[in-house]
Amino acid sequence: MGWFGKKKEWDIKKSDANKSRLRELFNGVMEDGHTYDIVYGYGLNIKNSDYILARKTTYTYTSLIIGYRESDMSIALLQTTPELEGCSEAEIFKKDNIKKAKIATGMYTIYHQGGLMAGYTQFATLAENDEKFLAYVYQPEEYDKFDTFFKKFSGK
């Protein structure tokens, strides 16, 4: 029991069904998908608009299937929907082919190789996702495992 009431009860059957769907989508796009561990995550785009008397902040969430494996220190990101209806082609990052990677304020950031405007990719994972903005997934073990992997990936 928590400080302000009872702890949230998770529907493990529903969460496991969504995890199975994540795996199905990932393996459908990645040729050797079964060799990756996966975790559900999200990207967050924050846009600020200033008006004469007010300021508006808009948050846009992007659902992600994050595949990773230690054998070649790679991460594959696939965009999906909160309903897990389908997914994009994978964007793959290998430790050898990036400028750097880091964790700050709960966000994972991968800086791309290239010139001045190479850019970066930023995303996050949570141990518990509800259906307000993301897919319903309860994944504390997967969350911890990915966090440990990313620390190795970023060279920490």
Secondary structure, DSSP 8 states (H G I E B T S, - for coil): -BTTB------HHHHHHHHHHHHHHHHHH-TTGGGSEEEEEEEEEEEEEE-SS-EEEEEEEEEEEEEEETTTTEEEEEEE-TT---B---EEEEGGGEEEEEEETTEEEEEESSSTT--EEEEEE-SEE-TTTS--EE-HHHHHHHHHHHHHHTT-
